Amino acid sequence: MAHEISHASGRDEIAYAGETPWHGLGVKVEGLQTAAAMLTAAGLDWTVGTFPLFCNSREVEGFKAIVRGDTLTVLGVASDRYVPIQNRQAGDMVDALVTEGGAHVEVAGALGQGERCWMLAHIPADFEVTKGDAVRPYFLLAWGHDGKHGLAGKLTPIRVVCNNTLTAAGFGKGVRWSESADVYIRHTGDAKVHIAEAHSAGDRPEAS
């Protein structure tokens, strides 16, 4: 299916506020949502871990499998330097970057079997290019559990609700997200540090 929305544990892994997406899937929520609440509504409150990789009963040195904790699905393969960025960590970054400005999360979801996830926050700064042609700005954060994509954020006018719209926003499967993003964090040992720094930046008072 073109939308590629993940389906696990008997549910479609997407939640949204406002207009129902074209594919009609997911859970509709009411009112302003924090990132943590939206992850729960979308069914994305699972974690990922890494495990040794074997071939013909022999461990493959230098690589490991990325495994989804609730379904035990192998989402990808990565080098032994890979450190997972959890869904909750990504949500914390969205809250740190946008909620101080009055934004709220409008969509959260996962694609495939959970190997790619995203969160979309509406920024309250709508404007009209011409009369009747309104632009609704968003902050988009996407992250991968596939060993190929890190955590990438950017401003976009596209309401991302599926694989097609994520691709239109610049984060398609075959695209280097680091080249399309305004913010990019790799899955390495210092990823937690960068996320913590972003969170701290959101808590700092403005200079007088």
MARPA-754974 format. One line per 10 residues: number of its first residue (from 1); their letters; for each residue x, y, z of N, C-alpha, C, CB. Coordinates in Angstrom, 1 decimal. Atoms other than C-alpha are relative to their C-alpha. Glycine has a CB too. Layout:
MARPA-754974
NUM) A) X/Y/Z/X/Y/Z/X/Y/Z/X/Y/Z ~ ...
//
This chain:
MARPA-754974
1) MAHEISHASG) 0.8/-1.2/0.0/0.0/0.0/0.0/0.9/1.2/0.0/-0.9/0.0/1.2 ~ -0.9/-1.2/0.1/1.3/3.5/-0.8/0.2/0.7/1.3/-0.7/0.9/-1.0 ~ -0.2/-0.7/-1.3/0.7/4.8/2.7/1.0/-0.6/0.9/-1.4/0.1/0.7 ~ -1.0/0.8/-0.7/2.9/2.1/4.2/-0.1/0.1/1.6/1.4/0.4/-0.4 ~ 0.2/-0.1/-1.4/1.4/2.7/7.7/0.2/-1.3/0.7/-1.4/0.6/0.3 ~ -0.3/1.2/-0.8/2.7/0.2/10.2/-1.2/-0.6/0.7/1.1/0.2/1.0 ~ 1.1/0.6/-0.7/0.2/-2.3/11.5/0.5/-1.1/0.9/-1.1/-0.7/-1.0 ~ -0.6/0.9/-1.0/1.1/-4.2/14.7/-0.9/-0.1/1.2/1.4/0.5/0.5 ~ 0.9/0.3/-1.2/-0.7/-5.8/17.7/-1.4/0.4/-0.3/0.6/0.8/1.2 ~ 1.4/-0.2/0.3/-4.0/-5.4/15.9/-0.4/1.4/-0.2/-0.8/-0.5/1.1
11) RDEIAYAGET) 0.4/-1.4/0.2/-3.8/-1.7/15.2/0.9/0.7/-1.0/0.0/0.8/1.3 ~ -0.8/-0.8/0.9/-2.6/0.9/12.7/0.8/1.0/0.9/-0.9/0.7/-1.1 ~ -0.8/-0.9/-0.8/0.3/2.9/14.2/0.1/1.4/-0.5/1.4/-0.6/0.1 ~ 0.0/-1.5/0.3/-0.7/6.5/13.6/-1.2/0.6/0.8/-0.3/0.2/-1.5 ~ 1.0/-0.8/-0.7/-2.6/9.1/15.6/0.0/1.4/-0.6/0.2/0.0/1.5 ~ 0.0/-1.3/0.6/-3.7/12.5/14.4/-1.1/0.9/0.7/-0.3/-0.1/-1.5 ~ 1.0/-1.0/-0.4/-5.6/15.7/15.4/-0.4/0.7/-1.3/0.6/1.0/1.1 ~ 0.5/-0.7/1.2/-7.8/17.6/13.0/-0.5/-0.8/-1.1/1.1/0.9/-0.5 ~ 0.6/0.7/1.2/-8.6/16.5/9.5/0.5/-1.5/-0.1/0.4/0.7/-1.3 ~ -0.3/1.4/0.2/-8.7/12.7/8.9/0.9/-0.2/-1.2/-1.3/-0.8/-0.1
21) PWHGLGVKVE) -0.9/0.2/1.2/-5.8/11.6/6.6/-0.8/-0.8/-1.1/1.2/-0.9/0.5 ~ 0.7/0.6/1.2/-6.7/10.4/3.1/-0.2/-1.5/0.1/0.8/0.3/-1.2 ~ 0.1/1.5/-0.1/-6.1/6.7/4.0/-1.0/-0.4/1.1/1.4/-0.6/0.3 ~ 1.0/0.3/-1.0/-8.6/6.9/6.9/0.4/-0.9/1.2/-1.1/-0.7/-0.7 ~ -0.5/0.8/-1.1/-6.4/5.0/9.3/0.4/0.7/1.2/1.2/-0.8/-0.5 ~ -0.5/-0.6/-1.2/-5.4/5.6/12.9/-1.0/0.5/1.0/0.9/1.2/-0.4 ~ 0.8/-0.5/-1.2/-6.7/7.2/16.1/-0.1/1.5/-0.1/0.6/-0.5/1.3 ~ 0.1/-1.5/0.0/-8.1/10.7/16.1/-0.1/0.4/1.5/-1.3/0.4/-0.7 ~ -0.1/-0.5/-1.3/-7.3/12.7/19.2/-0.6/1.4/0.0/1.4/0.0/0.6 ~ 0.6/-1.4/-0.1/-9.0/15.9/20.5/0.9/0.9/0.9/-1.4/-0.1/0.6
31) GLQTAAAMLT) -0.8/-1.0/-0.8/-7.3/19.0/21.8/1.5/0.0/-0.2/-0.2/-0.3/1.5 ~ -1.5/-0.1/0.1/-3.6/20.0/22.1/0.7/-1.2/0.6/0.5/1.3/0.6 ~ -0.6/1.2/-0.5/-1.3/17.1/22.5/1.5/0.2/0.2/-0.2/-1.2/-1.0 ~ -1.4/0.0/-0.2/2.2/16.7/23.9/0.6/-1.2/-0.8/0.4/-0.2/1.5 ~ -0.6/1.1/0.8/4.7/14.4/22.1/-0.3/-1.3/0.7/1.5/0.3/-0.2 ~ 0.1/1.2/-0.7/4.5/11.8/24.8/-1.5/-0.6/-0.1/0.3/0.2/1.5 ~ 1.4/0.4/0.1/0.6/11.7/24.7/-0.2/-0.5/-1.4/-0.9/1.1/0.3 ~ 0.2/0.4/1.4/0.7/11.4/20.9/0.7/-1.3/-0.3/0.5/1.1/-1.0 ~ -0.6/1.3/0.2/3.2/8.6/20.9/-0.9/-1.2/0.6/1.4/-0.1/0.7 ~ 0.9/1.1/-0.7/0.9/6.6/23.3/-1.2/-0.2/-0.9/-0.4/0.5/1.4
41) AAGLDWTVGT) 1.2/0.1/0.8/-2.2/7.4/21.1/0.3/-0.8/-1.3/-0.5/1.4/-0.3 ~ -0.4/0.6/1.3/-0.3/6.2/18.0/0.5/-1.4/0.2/1.1/0.8/-0.7 ~ -0.6/1.3/-0.2/0.9/3.0/19.7/1.5/-0.1/-0.2/-0.7/-1.0/-0.9 ~ -1.4/0.0/0.2/4.5/4.0/19.5/0.8/0.0/1.3/0.4/1.2/-0.8 ~ -0.7/0.0/-1.2/5.4/3.5/23.1/0.7/-1.3/0.2/-1.0/0.2/1.2 ~ -0.8/1.2/-0.1/7.6/0.5/22.3/1.5/0.5/-0.2/-0.3/-1.0/-1.2 ~ -1.4/-0.3/0.0/11.4/0.4/22.4/0.7/-0.9/-1.1/0.7/-0.1/1.3 ~ -0.8/0.8/0.8/14.2/-1.0/20.2/1.3/-0.4/0.7/0.3/0.7/-1.4 ~ -1.3/0.4/-0.6/17.3/-2.9/21.1/0.9/-0.6/-1.1/-0.2/-1.0/1.1 ~ -1.0/0.6/1.0/20.4/-4.4/19.4/0.4/-1.3/0.5/1.2/0.9/-0.3
51) FPLFCNSREV) -0.4/1.3/-0.4/21.4/-8.0/19.4/1.1/-0.5/-1.0/-1.2/-1.0/0.0 ~ -1.0/0.6/0.9/24.3/-10.1/18.0/-0.6/-0.5/-1.3/0.8/-1.1/0.7 ~ 0.4/0.4/1.3/24.0/-11.0/14.3/0.8/-1.3/-0.4/0.2/1.1/-1.1 ~ -0.7/1.3/0.3/24.7/-14.6/13.2/-0.3/-0.4/-1.5/-0.5/-1.1/0.9 ~ 0.1/0.6/1.4/25.3/-16.3/9.8/0.6/-1.4/0.1/0.6/0.9/-1.1 ~ -0.5/1.4/0.0/25.6/-20.1/9.6/0.6/-0.3/1.4/1.1/-0.3/-1.0 ~ -0.4/0.2/-1.5/25.8/-20.2/13.5/1.2/0.7/0.4/0.1/-1.5/0.2 ~ -1.2/-0.8/-0.4/28.7/-17.8/13.5/-0.3/1.4/0.1/1.2/-0.2/-1.0 ~ 0.3/-1.4/-0.2/28.5/-14.3/14.9/0.7/0.8/-1.0/0.4/0.4/1.4 ~ -0.6/-0.9/1.0/29.1/-11.6/12.3/0.6/1.2/0.8/-1.1/0.5/-1.0
61) EGFKAIVRGD) -0.7/-1.0/-0.8/31.7/-9.3/13.9/-0.2/1.4/-0.7/1.4/-0.3/0.1 ~ 0.1/-1.3/0.5/31.2/-5.6/13.6/-1.4/0.5/-0.3/0.9/0.2/-1.2 ~ 1.3/-0.3/0.3/27.5/-5.7/13.0/-1.0/-0.6/1.0/-0.4/-0.5/-1.4 ~ 1.0/0.5/-0.9/24.3/-6.2/15.0/-1.4/0.2/-0.6/0.1/0.6/1.4 ~ 1.3/-0.1/0.5/20.6/-6.6/14.4/-0.8/1.0/0.9/-0.8/-1.3/0.0 ~ 0.8/-1.0/-0.7/18.1/-3.8/15.4/-1.4/-0.7/0.1/-0.1/1.4/-0.8 ~ 1.2/0.8/-0.3/15.1/-5.5/17.0/-1.1/0.8/0.7/0.3/-1.2/0.8 ~ 1.1/-0.7/-0.6/11.7/-4.0/17.9/-0.4/-0.9/1.2/-1.2/0.2/-1.0 ~ 0.2/0.7/-1.2/11.0/-4.9/21.5/-1.4/-0.7/0.2/0.1/0.9/1.1 ~ 1.3/0.6/-0.3/7.2/-5.7/21.5/-0.3/-1.1/-1.0/-1.0/1.1/-0.1
71) TLTVLGVASD) 0.4/1.0/1.0/7.0/-7.7/18.2/1.2/-0.9/-0.3/-0.5/0.6/-1.2 ~ -1.3/0.8/0.3/10.7/-9.0/18.1/0.3/0.0/-1.5/-0.1/-1.4/0.6 ~ -0.3/-0.1/1.4/10.8/-7.9/14.5/1.4/0.6/-0.2/-1.1/0.8/-0.7 ~ -1.3/-0.6/0.4/14.2/-7.3/13.0/-0.2/1.2/-1.0/1.0/-1.1/-0.6 ~ 0.3/-1.2/0.8/14.0/-3.7/11.6/1.2/0.4/-0.9/-0.4/1.1/0.9 ~ -1.1/-0.3/0.8/17.5/-3.5/10.2/1.3/-0.5/0.6/0.1/1.5/-0.1 ~ -1.3/0.4/-0.4/21.2/-4.2/10.5/0.9/1.3/0.0/0.6/-1.1/-0.9 ~ -0.8/-1.2/-0.1/23.8/-1.7/11.7/1.4/-0.4/0.5/-0.6/1.1/0.9 ~ -1.4/0.2/-0.5/27.5/-1.4/12.7/-0.1/-0.1/1.5/1.0/1.0/-0.5 ~ 0.0/0.1/-1.5/28.4/-2.1/16.3/0.2/1.3/0.7/1.1/-1.0/0.5
81) RYVPIQNRQA) 0.0/-1.4/-0.5/28.7/1.7/16.8/-1.4/0.5/0.2/0.9/0.9/-0.8 ~ 1.4/-0.5/0.1/25.0/2.0/16.4/-0.6/0.0/1.5/-0.9/-0.8/-0.9 ~ 0.7/-0.2/-1.3/23.1/3.3/19.5/-1.5/0.4/-0.3/0.7/1.0/1.0 ~ 1.3/-0.4/0.4/19.3/3.3/19.1/-0.5/1.3/0.6/-1.0/-1.1/0.5 ~ 0.7/-1.1/-0.5/17.4/6.5/19.5/-1.5/-0.4/0.2/0.1/1.3/-1.0 ~ 1.4/0.5/-0.3/14.1/5.6/21.2/-1.1/1.0/-0.4/-0.1/-0.4/1.5 ~ 1.1/-0.9/0.4/10.7/6.9/20.2/-0.2/1.1/1.0/-1.3/-0.8/-0.2 ~ 0.2/-1.0/-1.1/10.4/8.6/23.6/1.0/1.1/-0.1/0.0/-0.7/1.3 ~ -1.0/-1.0/0.1/13.7/10.4/23.1/-0.3/1.0/-1.1/1.4/-0.7/-0.2 ~ 0.4/-0.9/1.1/12.5/11.7/19.7/-1.1/0.9/0.4/-0.4/-0.8/-1.2
91) GDMVDALVTE) 1.1/-0.8/-0.4/9.3/12.9/21.3/0.5/1.1/1.0/-1.0/-0.9/0.7 ~ -0.6/-1.0/-0.9/11.3/14.7/24.0/0.6/1.2/-0.8/1.0/-0.6/1.0 ~ -0.7/-1.1/0.8/13.2/16.6/21.3/-1.1/0.9/-0.6/0.9/-0.7/-1.1 ~ 1.1/-0.8/0.6/9.9/17.7/19.6/-0.5/0.9/1.1/-1.1/-0.9/-0.5 ~ 0.4/-0.9/-1.0/8.7/19.0/22.9/0.9/1.1/0.3/-0.3/-0.8/1.3 ~ -1.1/-1.0/-0.3/12.0/20.8/23.6/0.1/1.1/-1.1/1.3/-0.7/0.1 ~ -0.2/-1.0/1.1/12.1/22.5/20.2/-1.2/0.8/-0.4/0.4/-0.8/-1.3 ~ 1.2/-0.8/0.5/8.5/23.5/19.6/-1.0/0.4/1.0/-0.7/-0.9/-1.0 ~ 1.1/-0.3/-0.9/6.2/23.5/22.6/0.2/1.4/0.7/-0.1/-1.0/1.1 ~ -0.2/-1.3/-0.6/7.9/26.6/24.0/-0.6/1.1/-0.8/1.5/0.3/0.2
101) GGAHVEVAGA) 0.5/-1.0/0.9/6.6/28.5/21.0/-1.5/-0.2/-0.2/0.6/-0.1/-1.3 ~ 1.4/0.2/0.1/3.0/27.3/21.5/-0.4/-1.0/-1.0/-0.6/1.3/-0.3 ~ 0.4/1.0/1.0/3.1/24.6/18.9/-0.6/-1.3/0.7/1.2/-0.4/-0.9 ~ 0.5/1.3/-0.6/1.4/21.2/19.4/0.1/-1.1/-1.1/-1.5/0.2/0.4 ~ -0.2/1.1/0.9/1.8/17.8/17.9/-1.3/-0.4/-0.7/0.5/-1.3/0.8 ~ 1.2/0.3/0.7/-0.7/17.0/15.2/-0.1/-1.4/-0.6/-0.1/1.0/-1.2 ~ 0.0/1.3/0.5/0.4/13.7/13.8/1.2/-0.8/0.5/0.0/0.0/-1.6 ~ -1.1/0.8/-0.3/2.6/10.8/14.9/-0.3/-1.4/-0.6/0.3/-0.1/1.6 ~ 0.2/1.3/0.6/3.1/7.5/13.2/1.3/-0.8/-0.4/-0.8/0.1/-1.3 ~ -1.1/0.9/0.4/5.3/4.6/12.0/-0.3/-0.6/-1.4/0.2/-1.1/1.0
111) LGQGERCWML) 0.1/0.6/1.3/5.9/3.1/8.6/0.6/-1.4/-0.1/0.6/0.9/-1.1 ~ -0.6/1.4/0.1/6.7/-0.5/7.4/-0.4/-0.8/1.2/1.5/0.1/-0.1 ~ 0.3/0.8/-1.2/7.0/-2.6/10.5/0.5/0.8/1.2/0.8/-1.3/-0.1 ~ -0.5/-0.9/-1.1/8.2/0.4/12.6/1.4/0.5/-0.3/-0.1/-0.7/1.3 ~ -1.3/-0.3/0.3/11.5/0.9/10.9/0.2/1.5/-0.3/0.6/-0.7/-1.2 ~ 0.0/-1.5/0.2/10.7/4.6/10.1/-1.2/0.6/0.8/0.0/0.4/-1.5 ~ 1.1/-0.7/-0.7/8.7/6.9/12.4/0.1/1.5/-0.2/0.2/-0.3/1.6 ~ 0.0/-1.4/0.1/7.7/10.5/12.4/-1.0/0.6/1.0/-0.3/0.4/-1.4 ~ 0.9/-0.8/-0.8/6.1/13.3/14.4/-0.1/1.3/-0.7/0.5/0.1/1.5 ~ 0.3/-1.3/0.7/4.5/16.5/13.0/-0.6/0.9/1.0/-0.8/-0.2/-1.2
121) AHIPADFEVT) 0.5/-1.0/-0.9/4.0/19.6/15.1/-0.5/1.2/-0.8/1.0/0.4/1.1 ~ 0.5/-1.2/0.7/1.8/22.5/13.9/0.6/1.2/0.7/-1.5/0.1/0.0 ~ -0.5/-1.3/-0.6/3.5/25.9/14.4/-1.1/1.1/-0.2/1.4/0.4/-0.7 ~ 1.1/-0.9/0.1/0.9/28.6/15.1/0.4/1.3/-0.7/-0.6/0.3/1.3 ~ -0.4/-1.2/0.8/2.0/31.0/12.3/-0.5/-0.1/-1.4/1.6/0.1/0.0 ~ 0.6/0.2/1.3/-0.4/30.3/9.5/0.0/1.4/-0.7/-1.4/-0.5/0.1 ~ 0.1/-1.2/0.8/-0.4/32.8/6.6/-0.5/-0.3/-1.4/1.4/0.7/-0.1 ~ 0.6/0.2/1.3/-1.9/33.4/3.2/1.0/0.5/-1.0/-1.3/0.7/-0.2 ~ -0.9/-0.4/1.1/0.4/33.5/0.1/-0.8/1.0/-0.9/0.5/-1.2/-0.9 ~ 1.0/-0.9/0.7/-2.6/35.0/-1.8/-1.3/-0.2/0.7/-0.1/-0.2/-1.5
131) KGDAVRPYFL) 1.3/0.1/-0.7/-6.2/35.5/-0.6/-0.6/-1.4/-0.3/-0.9/1.1/-0.4 ~ 0.5/1.3/0.1/-7.6/32.1/0.1/1.0/-1.2/-0.2/-1.0/0.0/-1.2 ~ -1.0/1.0/0.2/-4.3/30.3/-0.4/0.8/-0.1/1.3/0.9/0.3/-1.2 ~ -0.7/0.0/-1.3/-3.3/29.5/3.2/1.1/-1.0/0.1/-1.0/-0.3/1.1 ~ -1.1/0.9/-0.3/0.0/28.0/4.3/0.0/-0.3/1.5/1.4/0.6/-0.5 ~ 0.0/0.4/-1.4/0.1/26.0/7.5/1.4/-0.6/0.3/-1.2/-1.1/0.3 ~ -1.4/0.5/-0.3/3.7/25.6/8.8/0.1/-1.1/1.0/0.9/1.2/0.3 ~ -0.2/1.1/-0.9/4.9/22.5/10.6/1.5/-0.2/0.3/-0.6/-1.3/-0.6 ~ -1.3/0.5/-0.3/8.0/21.2/12.3/-0.1/-1.6/-0.1/0.6/0.4/1.4 ~ 0.1/1.4/0.2/8.6/17.6/11.1/1.3/-0.6/0.6/-0.1/-0.3/-1.5
141) LAWGHDGKHG) -1.1/0.8/-0.5/10.8/15.1/13.0/-0.2/-1.4/-0.4/0.1/0.1/1.6 ~ 0.1/1.4/0.4/11.5/11.7/11.5/1.3/-0.7/0.5/-0.1/-0.1/-1.6 ~ -1.2/0.8/-0.5/13.8/8.9/12.8/-0.2/-1.4/-0.5/0.1/0.1/1.5 ~ 0.0/1.3/0.5/14.8/5.5/11.6/0.5/-1.0/1.0/0.8/-0.1/-1.2 ~ -0.5/1.2/-0.7/15.3/2.1/13.3/0.5/-1.0/-0.9/-1.2/-0.6/1.0 ~ -0.4/0.9/1.1/16.5/0.6/10.1/1.5/-0.1/-0.2/-0.7/0.3/-1.3 ~ -1.4/0.0/0.2/20.2/1.2/10.4/0.5/1.0/-1.1/0.5/-1.3/-0.2 ~ -0.3/-0.9/1.2/20.1/3.7/7.5/-0.2/1.5/0.3/-0.8/-0.4/-1.2 ~ 0.4/-1.4/-0.2/18.5/6.9/8.9/0.1/0.3/1.5/-1.5/0.2/-0.5 ~ -0.1/-0.5/-1.4/19.2/8.9/12.0/-1.3/0.8/0.4/1.2/0.9/0.2
151) LAGKLTPIRV) 1.2/-0.8/-0.4/16.9/11.5/13.6/0.2/1.4/-0.8/0.0/0.3/1.5 ~ -0.1/-1.2/0.9/16.1/14.4/11.2/-1.2/0.9/0.2/0.1/-0.4/-1.5 ~ 1.1/-1.0/-0.2/14.1/17.6/11.7/0.1/1.1/-1.0/0.0/0.5/1.4 ~ 0.0/-1.2/0.9/13.0/20.4/9.4/-1.4/0.7/0.1/0.2/-0.5/-1.5 ~ 1.3/-0.7/0.2/10.3/23.0/8.8/-0.6/-0.3/-1.4/0.2/1.6/0.1 ~ 0.6/0.4/1.3/7.8/22.1/6.1/-1.5/0.5/0.0/0.0/-1.5/-0.2 ~ 1.4/-0.3/0.1/4.4/23.2/4.8/-0.9/-1.2/-0.3/-0.2/1.0/-1.1 ~ 0.7/1.2/0.4/3.4/19.6/4.1/-0.5/-0.7/1.3/1.0/-1.0/-0.8 ~ 0.6/0.8/-1.1/1.1/17.7/6.5/0.3/-1.5/-0.2/-1.6/0.3/0.1 ~ -0.5/1.3/0.2/2.9/14.4/6.8/-1.0/-1.0/0.7/1.4/-0.2/0.4
161) VCNNTLTAAG) 0.9/1.0/-0.6/0.4/11.5/7.3/0.2/-1.4/-0.6/-1.5/0.4/-0.3 ~ -0.3/1.3/0.6/2.0/8.6/5.3/1.3/0.0/-0.7/-1.1/-0.3/-1.1 ~ -1.3/0.1/0.7/5.0/7.4/3.3/0.1/1.0/-1.1/0.2/-1.4/-0.5 ~ 0.0/-0.9/1.1/4.0/9.5/0.3/0.3/1.4/0.4/-1.3/0.0/-0.8 ~ -0.2/-1.4/-0.4/3.8/12.8/2.2/1.4/0.1/0.7/-1.1/0.4/0.9 ~ -1.3/-0.1/-0.6/7.0/12.0/4.2/1.0/0.1/-1.1/0.3/-1.3/0.9 ~ -0.9/-0.1/1.1/8.8/11.5/0.9/-0.1/1.4/-0.6/-0.4/-1.1/-1.1 ~ 0.2/-1.4/0.6/7.3/14.8/-0.5/0.7/1.0/0.9/-1.5/0.3/-0.1 ~ -0.6/-0.9/-0.9/8.7/16.5/2.6/1.5/-0.1/0.1/-0.6/-0.2/1.4 ~ -1.5/0.1/0.1/12.2/15.3/1.8/0.6/-1.1/0.7/0.6/1.2/0.5
171) FGKGVRWSES) -0.6/1.1/-0.8/12.6/12.2/4.0/-0.5/-1.4/-0.6/-0.5/0.1/1.4 ~ 0.3/1.2/0.6/12.0/9.4/1.5/1.0/-1.1/0.3/-0.1/0.2/-1.5 ~ -0.9/1.2/-0.3/13.6/5.9/1.7/1.4/0.2/-0.6/-0.7/-1.2/-0.6 ~ -1.3/-0.1/0.7/16.3/6.6/-0.9/0.7/1.3/0.1/-0.2/-0.4/-1.4 ~ -0.6/-1.4/-0.2/17.2/10.1/0.3/0.9/0.0/1.2/-1.1/1.1/0.1 ~ -0.8/-0.3/-1.2/20.0/11.1/2.6/-0.7/1.0/0.8/1.5/0.4/-0.4 ~ 0.8/-0.9/-0.8/18.0/12.6/5.4/0.9/1.2/0.5/-0.6/-0.7/1.2 ~ -0.9/-1.1/-0.5/21.1/14.6/6.6/0.1/1.1/-1.0/1.4/-0.6/0.2 ~ -0.1/-1.1/1.0/21.0/16.5/3.3/-1.3/0.8/-0.1/0.3/-0.6/-1.4 ~ 1.3/-0.7/0.0/17.3/17.4/3.6/-0.4/0.7/1.3/-1.1/-1.0/-0.4
181) ADVYIRHTGD) 0.4/-0.5/-1.4/17.2/18.2/7.3/0.6/1.3/0.4/0.4/-1.1/1.0 ~ -0.5/-1.2/-0.6/17.6/21.4/9.2/0.8/-0.4/1.3/-1.1/1.0/0.4 ~ -0.6/0.6/-1.2/18.6/19.3/12.3/0.2/-1.5/-0.3/-0.8/0.2/1.3 ~ -0.3/1.5/0.2/20.3/15.8/12.1/0.9/-0.5/1.1/0.6/-0.2/-1.4 ~ -0.8/0.7/-1.1/21.5/13.4/14.8/0.2/-1.4/-0.4/-0.7/0.2/1.4 ~ -0.3/1.4/0.4/23.2/10.1/14.0/-0.2/-0.9/1.2/1.4/-0.1/-0.6 ~ 0.2/1.1/-1.0/22.7/6.8/15.9/1.4/-0.4/0.5/-0.7/-1.2/-0.5 ~ -1.3/0.3/-0.6/26.1/7.0/17.8/-0.1/0.2/1.5/1.1/0.8/-0.7 ~ 0.0/-0.1/-1.5/27.1/7.0/21.4/-0.3/1.4/0.6/1.3/-0.4/0.5 ~ 0.3/-1.4/-0.5/26.7/10.8/21.7/-1.4/0.5/-0.4/1.1/0.9/-0.5
191) AKVHIAEAHS) 1.4/-0.4/0.4/23.1/10.9/20.3/-0.8/0.5/1.2/-0.7/-1.1/-0.7 ~ 0.8/-0.4/-1.2/21.7/11.1/23.8/0.5/1.4/0.5/0.3/-1.0/1.2 ~ -0.5/-1.3/-0.4/24.0/14.1/24.5/-0.6/1.1/-0.8/1.5/0.0/-0.1 ~ 0.6/-1.0/0.9/22.7/16.0/21.4/-1.4/0.2/0.3/0.2/-0.5/-1.4 ~ 1.4/-0.2/-0.3/19.1/15.3/22.3/-0.2/0.7/1.3/-0.7/-1.4/0.1 ~ 0.1/-0.7/-1.3/19.7/16.4/25.9/0.3/1.5/-0.2/1.0/-0.6/1.0 ~ -0.3/-1.4/0.2/21.3/19.6/24.6/-1.1/0.8/-0.7/1.3/0.1/-0.9 ~ 1.2/-0.6/0.6/18.3/20.3/22.4/-1.1/0.3/1.0/-0.6/-0.9/-1.1 ~ 1.0/-0.2/-1.1/16.0/19.8/25.4/0.4/1.1/0.9/-0.1/-1.3/0.8 ~ -0.4/-1.1/-0.8/18.1/22.1/27.5/-0.1/1.4/-0.6/1.5/-0.2/0.4
201) AGDRPEAS) 0.1/-1.2/0.7/18.1/24.7/24.8/-1.5/0.5/0.0/0.4/-0.1/-1.5 ~ 1.4/-0.3/-0.1/14.3/24.6/24.9/-0.4/0.6/1.3/-0.9/-1.1/-0.4 ~ 0.3/-0.5/-1.3/14.3/25.3/28.6/0.6/1.3/0.4/0.4/-1.1/1.0 ~ -0.7/-1.2/-0.3/16.6/28.2/28.5/-0.8/1.3/-0.1/1.3/0.2/-0.8 ~ 0.8/-1.3/0.2/15.1/31.7/29.1/0.6/0.8/-1.1/0.0/0.8/1.3 ~ -0.5/-0.9/1.1/15.4/34.2/26.3/0.9/1.1/0.6/-1.2/0.6/-0.8 ~ -0.9/-1.0/-0.4/18.2/36.7/26.6/-0.7/1.3/0.0/1.3/0.1/-0.9 ~ 0.7/-1.3/-0.1/17.1/40.2/27.7/0.8/1.0/-0.8/-0.1/0.4/1.5
//
